[in-house]
Amino acid sequence: MTPQHIAVVLDGYGPWAAAHGEPESEAYRRSFTKQVDVAAWCHAEGVAEVTLYVPAPPGPGLDEEWTASLWRRVIDGIRHPRSGTGEVTLRHVGDLSRLPDRLAKELSESRFDTRSVPGRFGVNLVLGYEGRAEIVQAVRAMLHTAQEEGEDLGKIASRLDSERLGAHLPSAALPPVDLVIRTSGSRRPAGVLPWHAAYAEFHFAGVPAPDFTREHLLAALGAYAHRHRRFGK
């Protein structure tokens, strides 16, 4: 049983930097560019869609131009014919208004896809995203739509269900997440796609992102194959 949609949180670059005597920026670079490899590995294993997230470091943040150059490298790497990902539907998940201007401009010019193509591998890159904020945004959008259609509050409340609310999420086009993999050994959710991952299985790899390999991915897929999914029941 292969999960159709995997979310991979590539974390742990801080401890990796400390253990190897490297600057955190180098550990972050290794973690960030690892997204190209993970996408190719998932595609090779028959996964239909993968969402990739590298948490930003705390503090004042990284240099905008340097971070933008990493984005260019990852985007070009995933789209390259020899990347091992085949033809991809490449999306950005997040809010550009939450990002520094230089980085937002880089992403807005990256020609991300807005629609899925049946049978094409999906890759979703996360930046400038906050899970709770996305759900709040969906509630606001739903209420504004209902107001424009002349519905009163009571009618809105009576018609509210998960399907209607989910349709207003900025990430509504994404399928449910089947498996969340988090590197570094941290055993907590990362706040990525909480709506889509509500019934997902979790796997916590015990290595930091720079050391994550295809073998670690295969171990996560093997563990998933032996689980009995209950979908919240």
GUVOMI-536529 format. One line per 4 residues: number of its first residue (from 1); their letters; for each residue x, y, z of N, C-alpha, C, O. Coordinates in nm, 2 decimals, decimal comma. Example, Ala and Ser with C-alpha at 12.3 -4.5 7.8 and 13.67 -1.06 7.14 Angstrom:
<pts>
1 = as = 1,32/-0,57/0,78/1,23/-0,45/0,78/1,32/-0,33/0,78/1,42/-0,33/0,85  1,28/-0,22/0,71/1,37/-0,11/0,71/1,29/0,00/0,79/1,34/0,11/0,80
</pts>
This chain:
<pts>
1 = mtpq = 0,09/-0,12/0,00/0,00/0,00/0,00/0,09/0,12/0,00/0,16/0,15/0,10  0,08/0,20/-0,11/0,16/0,32/-0,12/0,08/0,44/-0,09/-0,03/0,46/-0,15  0,12/0,53/0,00/0,04/0,66/0,02/0,04/0,74/-0,11/0,14/0,75/-0,18  -0,07/0,80/-0,14/-0,08/0,88/-0,26/-0,03/1,02/-0,24/0,02/1,08/-0,33
5 = hiav = -0,04/1,07/-0,12/0,01/1,21/-0,09/0,09/1,21/0,04/0,04/1,17/0,15  0,21/1,24/0,03/0,31/1,25/0,14/0,35/1,39/0,17/0,37/1,47/0,08  0,35/1,43/0,29/0,41/1,56/0,33/0,54/1,53/0,41/0,54/1,45/0,50  0,65/1,59/0,37/0,78/1,56/0,43/0,83/1,69/0,49/0,85/1,79/0,42
9 = vldg = 0,85/1,69/0,62/0,90/1,81/0,69/1,05/1,79/0,71/1,09/1,70/0,79  1,13/1,87/0,65/1,28/1,85/0,65/1,33/1,94/0,76/1,36/2,06/0,73  1,35/1,89/0,88/1,39/1,97/1,00/1,51/1,91/1,06/1,56/1,81/1,01  1,57/1,98/1,16/1,68/1,93/1,23/1,81/1,98/1,18/1,92/1,93/1,22
13 = ygpw = 1,81/2,09/1,10/1,94/2,14/1,05/2,02/2,21/1,15/2,15/2,22/1,14  1,96/2,26/1,25/2,03/2,33/1,36/2,12/2,23/1,44/2,24/2,26/1,45  2,06/2,12/1,49/2,15/2,02/1,56/2,25/1,96/1,46/2,36/1,93/1,51  2,22/1,95/1,34/2,32/1,90/1,24/2,44/1,99/1,23/2,55/1,95/1,23
17 = aaah = 2,41/2,12/1,22/2,52/2,22/1,21/2,61/2,22/1,33/2,73/2,22/1,32  2,54/2,21/1,45/2,62/2,20/1,58/2,71/2,08/1,58/2,82/2,08/1,63  2,65/1,96/1,54/2,73/1,84/1,55/2,84/1,83/1,45/2,94/1,76/1,47  2,83/1,90/1,34/2,93/1,89/1,23/3,02/2,02/1,23/3,11/2,03/1,14
21 = gepe = 3,00/2,11/1,32/3,08/2,23/1,32/3,06/2,32/1,20/3,16/2,38/1,15  2,94/2,31/1,14/2,91/2,39/1,02/2,82/2,51/1,06/2,74/2,50/1,15  2,82/2,62/0,98/2,72/2,72/1,00/2,58/2,68/0,98/2,56/2,59/0,89  2,49/2,73/1,04/2,35/2,69/1,03/2,30/2,72/0,88/2,22/2,64/0,83
25 = seay = 2,35/2,82/0,82/2,31/2,85/0,68/2,35/2,73/0,59/2,28/2,70/0,50  2,46/2,67/0,61/2,50/2,55/0,53/2,41/2,43/0,56/2,37/2,36/0,46  2,37/2,41/0,68/2,28/2,31/0,71/2,14/2,33/0,65/2,08/2,24/0,60  2,10/2,46/0,65/1,97/2,49/0,59/1,98/2,47/0,44/1,89/2,42/0,38
29 = rrsf = 2,09/2,51/0,38/2,11/2,49/0,23/2,10/2,34/0,20/2,03/2,31/0,10  2,16/2,26/0,28/2,16/2,11/0,25/2,02/2,06/0,27/1,97/1,98/0,19  1,95/2,11/0,37/1,81/2,07/0,39/1,72/2,11/0,28/1,63/2,04/0,23  1,74/2,24/0,24/1,65/2,29/0,14/1,67/2,23/0,00/1,57/2,19/-0,07
33 = tkqv = 1,79/2,21/-0,04/1,81/2,14/-0,17/1,78/1,99/-0,16/1,76/1,93/-0,27  1,77/1,94/-0,05/1,73/1,80/-0,03/1,59/1,77/-0,09/1,55/1,66/-0,12  1,51/1,88/-0,10/1,37/1,87/-0,16/1,37/1,81/-0,30/1,28/1,73/-0,33  1,48/1,84/-0,38/1,48/1,79/-0,51/1,50/1,63/-0,51/1,43/1,56/-0,58
37 = dvaa = 1,58/1,59/-0,42/1,60/1,44/-0,41/1,48/1,37/-0,35/1,44/1,27/-0,41  1,42/1,43/-0,25/1,30/1,37/-0,19/1,19/1,36/-0,30/1,12/1,26/-0,30  1,17/1,46/-0,38/1,07/1,46/-0,48/1,09/1,34/-0,58/1,00/1,27/-0,61  1,22/1,33/-0,62/1,25/1,22/-0,71/1,23/1,09/-0,65/1,18/0,99/-0,72
41 = wcha = 1,27/1,07/-0,53/1,25/0,94/-0,46/1,10/0,90/-0,45/1,06/0,79/-0,47  1,02/1,00/-0,41/0,88/0,98/-0,40/0,82/0,94/-0,53/0,73/0,85/-0,54  0,86/1,01/-0,64/0,81/0,97/-0,77/0,84/0,83/-0,81/0,76/0,76/-0,87  0,97/0,79/-0,78/1,02/0,66/-0,82/0,94/0,55/-0,74/0,93/0,44/-0,79
45 = egva = 0,89/0,58/-0,62/0,81/0,48/-0,54/0,66/0,48/-0,57/0,59/0,41/-0,50  0,62/0,56/-0,67/0,48/0,56/-0,71/0,39/0,65/-0,63/0,27/0,64/-0,64  0,45/0,74/-0,55/0,37/0,84/-0,48/0,31/0,94/-0,58/0,38/0,98/-0,67  0,19/0,98/-0,57/0,12/1,06/-0,67/0,15/1,21/-0,64/0,16/1,29/-0,73
49 = evtl = 0,17/1,25/-0,51/0,19/1,39/-0,48/0,27/1,40/-0,35/0,26/1,32/-0,26  0,36/1,50/-0,35/0,44/1,52/-0,23/0,44/1,67/-0,19/0,46/1,75/-0,28  0,43/1,70/-0,06/0,44/1,83/-0,01/0,56/1,84/0,07/0,59/1,76/0,16  0,65/1,94/0,04/0,78/1,95/0,10/0,79/2,08/0,18/0,75/2,19/0,13
53 = yvpa = 0,84/2,07/0,30/0,85/2,19/0,39/0,98/2,19/0,47/1,01/2,09/0,53  1,05/2,30/0,46/1,17/2,32/0,54/1,15/2,44/0,63/1,14/2,55/0,58  1,13/2,42/0,76/1,10/2,53/0,85/1,21/2,63/0,85/1,33/2,60/0,85  1,17/2,76/0,85/1,27/2,87/0,85/1,33/2,88/0,98/1,27/2,85/1,08
57 = ppgp = 1,46/2,92/0,99/1,53/2,93/1,12/1,47/3,04/1,20/1,42/3,14/1,14  1,48/3,03/1,33/1,43/3,14/1,42/1,52/3,26/1,41/1,63/3,26/1,35  1,47/3,37/1,46/1,55/3,49/1,46/1,52/3,58/1,34/1,42/3,57/1,28  1,62/3,67/1,30/1,59/3,77/1,20/1,58/3,71/1,06/1,53/3,77/0,97
61 = glde = 1,62/3,58/1,04/1,60/3,51/0,91/1,72/3,52/0,82/1,83/3,57/0,87  1,71/3,46/0,71/1,82/3,45/0,61/1,82/3,56/0,51/1,72/3,63/0,49  1,94/3,58/0,45/1,95/3,68/0,35/1,85/3,65/0,23/1,84/3,54/0,18  1,77/3,76/0,19/1,67/3,74/0,09/1,72/3,69/-0,04/1,67/3,60/-0,10
65 = ewta = 1,83/3,75/-0,09/1,88/3,71/-0,22/1,93/3,57/-0,22/1,91/3,49/-0,31  2,00/3,53/-0,11/2,05/3,40/-0,09/1,94/3,30/-0,09/1,95/3,19/-0,15  1,83/3,33/-0,01/1,72/3,24/0,00/1,65/3,23/-0,14/1,61/3,12/-0,18  1,64/3,34/-0,21/1,57/3,33/-0,34/1,66/3,25/-0,44/1,60/3,18/-0,52
69 = slwr = 1,79/3,25/-0,42/1,87/3,17/-0,51/1,85/3,02/-0,48/1,86/2,94/-0,57  1,83/2,99/-0,35/1,79/2,85/-0,32/1,66/2,80/-0,38/1,65/2,69/-0,43  1,57/2,89/-0,38/1,44/2,86/-0,44/1,46/2,84/-0,59/1,40/2,74/-0,64  1,53/2,92/-0,66/1,56/2,90/-0,80/1,62/2,76/-0,82/1,58/2,69/-0,92
73 = rvid = 1,72/2,73/-0,74/1,79/2,60/-0,76/1,69/2,48/-0,74/1,70/2,39/-0,82  1,61/2,49/-0,64/1,51/2,38/-0,61/1,41/2,37/-0,72/1,38/2,26/-0,77  1,35/2,48/-0,76/1,25/2,48/-0,86/1,31/2,43/-1,00/1,24/2,35/-1,06  1,42/2,48/-1,03/1,48/2,43/-1,16/1,52/2,29/-1,15/1,51/2,21/-1,25
77 = girh = 1,57/2,24/-1,03/1,61/2,11/-1,01/1,49/2,01/-1,03/1,50/1,90/-1,09  1,38/2,05/-0,97/1,26/1,96/-0,98/1,20/1,95/-1,12/1,16/1,85/-1,16  1,21/2,07/-1,19/1,16/2,07/-1,33/1,25/2,02/-1,43/1,21/2,00/-1,55  1,38/2,00/-1,39/1,48/1,95/-1,49/1,44/1,82/-1,55/1,40/1,73/-1,47
81 = prsg = 1,46/1,80/-1,68/1,42/1,67/-1,74/1,49/1,55/-1,68/1,44/1,44/-1,68  1,61/1,57/-1,62/1,69/1,46/-1,57/1,67/1,45/-1,41/1,75/1,38/-1,35  1,58/1,52/-1,36/1,56/1,52/-1,21/1,51/1,39/-1,16/1,53/1,36/-1,04  1,44/1,31/-1,24/1,38/1,19/-1,19/1,24/1,21/-1,15/1,18/1,11/-1,10
85 = tgev = 1,18/1,33/-1,16/1,05/1,35/-1,12/0,95/1,34/-1,24/0,83/1,34/-1,22  1,00/1,33/-1,36/0,91/1,33/-1,48/0,84/1,47/-1,49/0,89/1,57/-1,44  0,73/1,47/-1,56/0,66/1,59/-1,57/0,58/1,62/-1,44/0,52/1,53/-1,39  0,59/1,74/-1,39/0,54/1,77/-1,26/0,43/1,88/-1,27/0,44/1,97/-1,36
89 = tlrh = 0,34/1,88/-1,17/0,26/2,00/-1,14/0,32/2,06/-1,02/0,32/2,00/-0,91  0,38/2,17/-1,03/0,46/2,23/-0,92/0,38/2,35/-0,87/0,35/2,45/-0,94  0,35/2,35/-0,74/0,27/2,45/-0,67/0,35/2,51/-0,56/0,44/2,45/-0,49  0,32/2,64/-0,53/0,37/2,70/-0,40/0,25/2,70/-0,31/0,14/2,74/-0,34
93 = vgdl = 0,27/2,66/-0,18/0,17/2,66/-0,08/0,21/2,76/0,02/0,31/2,75/0,09  0,13/2,86/0,04/0,16/2,97/0,13/0,11/3,10/0,09/0,05/3,11/-0,02  0,14/3,20/0,17/0,09/3,34/0,14/0,20/3,43/0,11/0,29/3,45/0,19  0,21/3,48/-0,02/0,32/3,56/-0,06/0,33/3,69/0,03/0,44/3,75/0,05
97 = srlp = 0,22/3,74/0,08/0,22/3,86/0,16/0,29/3,84/0,29/0,33/3,94/0,36  0,32/3,72/0,33/0,39/3,69/0,46/0,54/3,69/0,44/0,61/3,67/0,53  0,58/3,70/0,31/0,73/3,69/0,28/0,79/3,82/0,26/0,72/3,92/0,22  0,92/3,83/0,27/0,99/3,96/0,23/0,97/3,98/0,09/0,95/3,89/0,01
101 = drla = 0,98/4,11/0,05/0,95/4,15/-0,09/1,03/4,08/-0,19/0,98/4,03/-0,29  1,16/4,07/-0,17/1,25/4,01/-0,27/1,21/3,86/-0,30/1,21/3,81/-0,41  1,18/3,79/-0,19/1,15/3,65/-0,20/1,01/3,63/-0,26/0,99/3,54/-0,34  0,92/3,72/-0,22/0,78/3,71/-0,28/0,79/3,74/-0,43/0,71/3,67/-0,51
105 = kels = 0,87/3,83/-0,47/0,88/3,86/-0,61/0,94/3,74/-0,69/0,89/3,70/-0,80  1,04/3,67/-0,63/1,10/3,55/-0,69/0,99/3,44/-0,71/0,99/3,38/-0,82  0,91/3,42/-0,61/0,81/3,32/-0,62/0,70/3,35/-0,72/0,65/3,27/-0,79  0,66/3,48/-0,72/0,56/3,52/-0,81/0,60/3,51/-0,96/0,51/3,50/-1,05
109 = esrf = 0,73/3,51/-0,98/0,78/3,50/-1,12/0,82/3,35/-1,16/0,88/3,33/-1,26  0,79/3,26/-1,07/0,84/3,12/-1,09/0,74/3,03/-1,17/0,77/2,91/-1,19  0,63/3,09/-1,22/0,54/3,01/-1,30/0,49/2,88/-1,24/0,50/2,77/-1,30  0,44/2,89/-1,12/0,38/2,78/-1,05/0,25/2,74/-1,12/0,19/2,82/-1,18
113 = dtrs = 0,22/2,61/-1,11/0,09/2,56/-1,17/-0,02/2,59/-1,08/-0,01/2,59/-0,95  -0,14/2,61/-1,13/-0,26/2,63/-1,05/-0,36/2,52/-1,07/-0,45/2,51/-0,98  -0,34/2,44/-1,17/-0,43/2,32/-1,19/-0,35/2,19/-1,20/-0,24/2,19/-1,24  -0,42/2,09/-1,16/-0,35/1,95/-1,17/-0,38/1,90/-1,31/-0,48/1,92/-1,37
117 = vpgr = -0,29/1,82/-1,35/-0,31/1,74/-1,48/-0,32/1,59/-1,44/-0,22/1,54/-1,38  -0,42/1,53/-1,47/-0,44/1,39/-1,44/-0,32/1,30/-1,48/-0,27/1,31/-1,59  -0,27/1,23/-1,38/-0,15/1,14/-1,41/-0,02/1,21/-1,39/0,08/1,14/-1,40  -0,02/1,34/-1,37/0,11/1,41/-1,36/0,15/1,41/-1,21/0,07/1,44/-1,13
121 = fgvn = 0,28/1,39/-1,18/0,33/1,40/-1,04/0,31/1,54/-0,99/0,35/1,64/-1,05  0,26/1,55/-0,86/0,24/1,68/-0,80/0,35/1,70/-0,69/0,37/1,62/-0,61  0,41/1,82/-0,70/0,51/1,86/-0,60/0,46/2,00/-0,54/0,44/2,09/-0,62  0,44/2,01/-0,41/0,40/2,13/-0,35/0,51/2,18/-0,25/0,55/2,11/-0,16
125 = lvlg = 0,56/2,30/-0,28/0,67/2,36/-0,20/0,61/2,46/-0,10/0,53/2,55/-0,15  0,64/2,45/0,02/0,57/2,53/0,13/0,67/2,64/0,17/0,78/2,62/0,21  0,62/2,77/0,17/0,69/2,88/0,23/0,59/2,99/0,25/0,50/3,02/0,17  0,61/3,06/0,37/0,51/3,17/0,41/0,38/3,11/0,44/0,27/3,17/0,41
129 = yegr = 0,38/2,99/0,51/0,25/2,92/0,54/0,23/2,91/0,69/0,33/2,89/0,76  0,11/2,92/0,73/0,07/2,90/0,87/-0,07/2,84/0,87/-0,17/2,89/0,82  -0,07/2,71/0,92/-0,19/2,63/0,91/-0,32/2,69/0,96/-0,42/2,68/0,90  -0,31/2,74/1,08/-0,43/2,80/1,15/-0,48/2,92/1,07/-0,60/2,94/1,05
133 = aeiv = -0,38/3,00/1,02/-0,42/3,12/0,94/-0,49/3,08/0,81/-0,58/3,15/0,77  -0,45/2,97/0,75/-0,52/2,92/0,63/-0,67/2,89/0,66/-0,76/2,92/0,58  -0,69/2,82/0,77/-0,83/2,79/0,81/-0,91/2,91/0,84/-1,03/2,92/0,80  -0,85/3,01/0,91/-0,92/3,14/0,93/-0,95/3,21/0,80/-1,06/3,26/0,78
137 = qavr = -0,86/3,20/0,71/-0,88/3,26/0,58/-0,99/3,20/0,50/-1,07/3,26/0,44  -1,00/3,07/0,52/-1,11/2,99/0,45/-1,25/3,03/0,51/-1,35/3,05/0,44  -1,26/3,05/0,64/-1,38/3,09/0,71/-1,42/3,23/0,66/-1,54/3,25/0,63  -1,33/3,32/0,65/-1,36/3,45/0,60/-1,41/3,45/0,46/-1,51/3,52/0,43
141 = amlh = -1,34/3,37/0,37/-1,38/3,36/0,23/-1,52/3,31/0,22/-1,60/3,35/0,14  -1,55/3,20/0,30/-1,68/3,14/0,30/-1,79/3,24/0,34/-1,90/3,25/0,28  -1,76/3,32/0,45/-1,86/3,42/0,49/-1,88/3,53/0,39/-1,99/3,57/0,37  -1,77/3,57/0,33/-1,79/3,68/0,23/-1,87/3,63/0,11/-1,95/3,71/0,06
145 = taqe = -1,84/3,51/0,07/-1,92/3,45/-0,04/-2,07/3,44/-0,01/-2,15/3,48/-0,09  -2,09/3,39/0,11/-2,23/3,38/0,15/-2,30/3,51/0,16/-2,42/3,53/0,13  -2,23/3,61/0,21/-2,29/3,75/0,22/-2,32/3,80/0,08/-2,43/3,86/0,06  -2,23/3,78/-0,02/-2,25/3,83/-0,15/-2,37/3,76/-0,21/-2,44/3,81/-0,30
149 = eged = -2,40/3,63/-0,17/-2,52/3,56/-0,22/-2,64/3,59/-0,14/-2,75/3,53/-0,17  -2,63/3,68/-0,04/-2,75/3,72/0,03/-2,80/3,63/0,14/-2,91/3,64/0,18  -2,71/3,54/0,19/-2,75/3,45/0,30/-2,74/3,52/0,43/-2,65/3,60/0,45  -2,83/3,49/0,52/-2,82/3,54/0,66/-2,74/3,44/0,74/-2,70/3,33/0,70
153 = lgki = -2,70/3,49/0,86/-2,61/3,41/0,95/-2,66/3,27/0,98/-2,59/3,18/0,99  -2,79/3,27/1,01/-2,85/3,14/1,04/-2,84/3,04/0,93/-2,82/2,92/0,96  -2,87/3,08/0,81/-2,86/2,99/0,70/-2,72/2,95/0,67/-2,69/2,83/0,64  -2,62/3,04/0,69/-2,48/3,01/0,68/-2,44/2,90/0,78/-2,38/2,80/0,74
157 = asrl = -2,49/2,91/0,90/-2,45/2,82/1,01/-2,52/2,68/0,98/-2,46/2,58/1,00  -2,64/2,68/0,93/-2,71/2,55/0,90/-2,65/2,48/0,79/-2,66/2,35/0,78  -2,58/2,55/0,70/-2,52/2,48/0,58/-2,38/2,45/0,59/-2,31/2,39/0,51  -2,32/2,50/0,71/-2,17/2,48/0,73/-2,14/2,33/0,75/-2,19/2,27/0,84
161 = dser = -2,05/2,28/0,67/-1,99/2,15/0,69/-1,85/2,15/0,64/-1,80/2,25/0,58  -1,78/2,04/0,66/-1,64/2,04/0,63/-1,61/2,05/0,48/-1,51/2,11/0,44  -1,70/2,00/0,40/-1,69/2,01/0,25/-1,69/2,15/0,20/-1,61/2,20/0,12  -1,79/2,22/0,26/-1,81/2,36/0,21/-1,69/2,45/0,26/-1,64/2,53/0,19
165 = lgah = -1,65/2,43/0,39/-1,54/2,51/0,44/-1,41/2,47/0,37/-1,33/2,56/0,33  -1,39/2,34/0,35/-1,27/2,30/0,28/-1,25/2,35/0,14/-1,14/2,38/0,09  -1,36/2,38/0,07/-1,36/2,43/-0,06/-1,31/2,57/-0,07/-1,27/2,62/-0,18  -1,31/2,64/0,04/-1,26/2,78/0,05/-1,11/2,79/0,09/-1,06/2,90/0,10
169 = lpsa = -1,05/2,68/0,12/-0,91/2,68/0,16/-0,82/2,73/0,04/-0,85/2,68/-0,07  -0,72/2,81/0,06/-0,63/2,84/-0,05/-0,57/2,71/-0,11/-0,54/2,71/-0,23  -0,55/2,61/-0,03/-0,49/2,48/-0,07/-0,60/2,38/-0,10/-0,57/2,26/-0,09  -0,72/2,42/-0,14/-0,83/2,33/-0,16/-0,80/2,23/-0,27/-0,86/2,12/-0,27
173 = alpp = -0,72/2,26/-0,36/-0,69/2,17/-0,48/-0,61/2,05/-0,44/-0,60/1,96/-0,51  -0,55/2,06/-0,32/-0,46/1,95/-0,28/-0,54/1,83/-0,22/-0,64/1,85/-0,16  -0,50/1,71/-0,25/-0,57/1,59/-0,20/-0,54/1,57/-0,05/-0,44/1,63/0,00  -0,61/1,49/0,02/-0,58/1,46/0,16/-0,44/1,40/0,17/-0,39/1,33/0,09
177 = vdlv = -0,37/1,44/0,28/-0,24/1,38/0,31/-0,25/1,24/0,38/-0,33/1,23/0,48  -0,19/1,14/0,32/-0,19/1,01/0,38/-0,08/0,99/0,48/-0,11/0,92/0,58  0,03/1,04/0,46/0,15/1,02/0,55/0,23/1,15/0,57/0,26/1,21/0,47  0,26/1,18/0,69/0,35/1,29/0,72/0,48/1,23/0,77/0,48/1,16/0,87
181 = irts = 0,59/1,27/0,71/0,72/1,23/0,76/0,80/1,35/0,81/0,80/1,45/0,74  0,85/1,34/0,93/0,92/1,45/0,99/1,06/1,40/1,03/1,08/1,31/1,10  1,16/1,47/0,98/1,30/1,43/1,01/1,34/1,50/1,15/1,26/1,58/1,20  1,45/1,46/1,19/1,52/1,51/1,32/1,47/1,44/1,44/1,53/1,46/1,55
185 = gsrr = 1,37/1,37/1,44/1,32/1,29/1,55/1,22/1,37/1,64/1,17/1,32/1,74  1,19/1,50/1,60/1,09/1,57/1,67/0,95/1,51/1,66/0,91/1,49/1,55  0,89/1,48/1,77/0,76/1,41/1,76/0,65/1,50/1,79/0,58/1,50/1,89  0,63/1,60/1,69/0,52/1,69/1,70/0,48/1,73/1,56/0,57/1,74/1,47
189 = pagv = 0,36/1,77/1,54/0,32/1,82/1,41/0,39/1,95/1,38/0,43/2,02/1,47  0,41/1,98/1,25/0,48/2,10/1,21/0,38/2,21/1,16/0,42/2,31/1,12  0,25/2,18/1,17/0,15/2,28/1,13/0,13/2,29/0,98/0,08/2,39/0,93  0,18/2,19/0,91/0,17/2,19/0,76/0,04/2,12/0,72/0,02/2,01/0,75
193 = lpwh = -0,05/2,20/0,65/-0,17/2,14/0,60/-0,25/2,07/0,70/-0,28/1,95/0,68  -0,28/2,13/0,81/-0,36/2,06/0,92/-0,49/2,01/0,88/-0,54/1,91/0,93  -0,56/2,08/0,78/-0,69/2,03/0,74/-0,67/1,90/0,65/-0,75/1,81/0,67  -0,58/1,90/0,56/-0,55/1,79/0,48/-0,49/1,67/0,55/-0,52/1,56/0,51
197 = aaya = -0,42/1,70/0,66/-0,35/1,59/0,73/-0,42/1,55/0,86/-0,37/1,48/0,94  -0,55/1,58/0,87/-0,63/1,55/0,99/-0,63/1,40/1,02/-0,63/1,37/1,13  -0,63/1,32/0,92/-0,64/1,18/0,94/-0,51/1,11/0,88/-0,51/0,99/0,86  -0,40/1,18/0,87/-0,28/1,12/0,82/-0,21/1,04/0,92/-0,23/1,05/1,04
201 = efhf = -0,13/0,94/0,87/-0,04/0,87/0,96/0,09/0,95/0,97/0,13/1,03/0,88  0,16/0,93/1,08/0,29/1,01/1,11/0,40/0,91/1,12/0,39/0,80/1,18  0,52/0,95/1,07/0,64/0,88/1,08/0,75/0,97/1,12/0,77/1,07/1,05  0,82/0,95/1,23/0,93/1,04/1,27/1,06/0,97/1,25/1,10/0,88/1,32
205 = agvp = 1,13/1,02/1,15/1,27/0,97/1,12/1,37/1,03/1,22/1,36/1,14/1,26  1,46/0,95/1,26/1,55/0,99/1,37/1,68/1,05/1,32/1,78/1,05/1,39  1,67/1,11/1,20/1,79/1,18/1,14/1,76/1,32/1,10/1,64/1,35/1,07  1,85/1,41/1,11/1,83/1,55/1,06/1,81/1,55/0,91/1,86/1,46/0,84
209 = apdf = 1,75/1,65/0,86/1,73/1,66/0,72/1,85/1,64/0,63/1,84/1,57/0,53  1,97/1,70/0,66/2,08/1,68/0,57/2,12/1,53/0,55/2,18/1,50/0,45  2,09/1,45/0,65/2,13/1,31/0,65/2,01/1,22/0,60/2,03/1,10/0,60  1,90/1,27/0,57/1,78/1,19/0,52/1,81/1,13/0,39/1,86/1,20/0,29
213 = treh = 1,80/1,00/0,37/1,83/0,93/0,25/1,70/0,86/0,19/1,60/0,86/0,26  1,72/0,80/0,08/1,61/0,72/0,02/1,58/0,61/0,11/1,46/0,57/0,11  1,68/0,55/0,17/1,65/0,44/0,26/1,56/0,48/0,38/1,47/0,40/0,42  1,58/0,60/0,43/1,49/0,65/0,53/1,35/0,66/0,48/1,25/0,63/0,55
217 = llaa = 1,33/0,71/0,36/1,20/0,72/0,30/1,14/0,58/0,28/1,02/0,56/0,31  1,22/0,49/0,23/1,16/0,35/0,22/1,12/0,29/0,35/1,02/0,22/0,36  1,19/0,32/0,46/1,16/0,27/0,59/1,02/0,33/0,63/0,94/0,26/0,69  1,00/0,46/0,60/0,87/0,52/0,63/0,76/0,46/0,55/0,65/0,44/0,61
221 = lgay = 0,78/0,43/0,42/0,68/0,37/0,34/0,65/0,23/0,39/0,54/0,18/0,38  0,76/0,16/0,43/0,74/0,02/0,48/0,65/0,02/0,61/0,56/-0,07/0,62  0,68/0,11/0,70/0,60/0,12/0,82/0,45/0,16/0,79/0,36/0,10/0,85  0,43/0,25/0,69/0,30/0,29/0,66/0,22/0,17/0,60/0,10/0,15/0,63
225 = ahrh = 0,29/0,09/0,52/0,22/-0,03/0,46/0,17/-0,13/0,56/0,07/-0,20/0,52  0,22/-0,13/0,68/0,17/-0,22/0,78/0,08/-0,16/0,88/0,04/-0,23/0,98  0,04/-0,04/0,86/-0,06/0,03/0,95/-0,20/0,00/0,90/-0,23/-0,01/0,79  -0,29/0,00/1,00/-0,43/-0,01/0,98/-0,49/0,13/1,00/-0,50/0,18/1,11
229 = rrfg = -0,52/0,20/0,89/-0,57/0,34/0,90/-0,71/0,34/0,96/-0,80/0,26/0,91  -0,73/0,43/1,05/-0,86/0,44/1,11/-0,94/0,57/1,08/-1,06/0,59/1,10  -0,87/0,67/1,01/-0,93/0,79/0,97/-1,00/0,86/1,08/-1,12/0,91/1,06  -0,94/0,87/1,19/-1,00/0,94/1,30/-1,10/0,87/1,39/-1,15/0,92/1,49
233 = k = -1,12/0,74/1,36/-1,22/0,67/1,43/-1,16/0,58/1,54/-1,23/0,51/1,61
</pts>
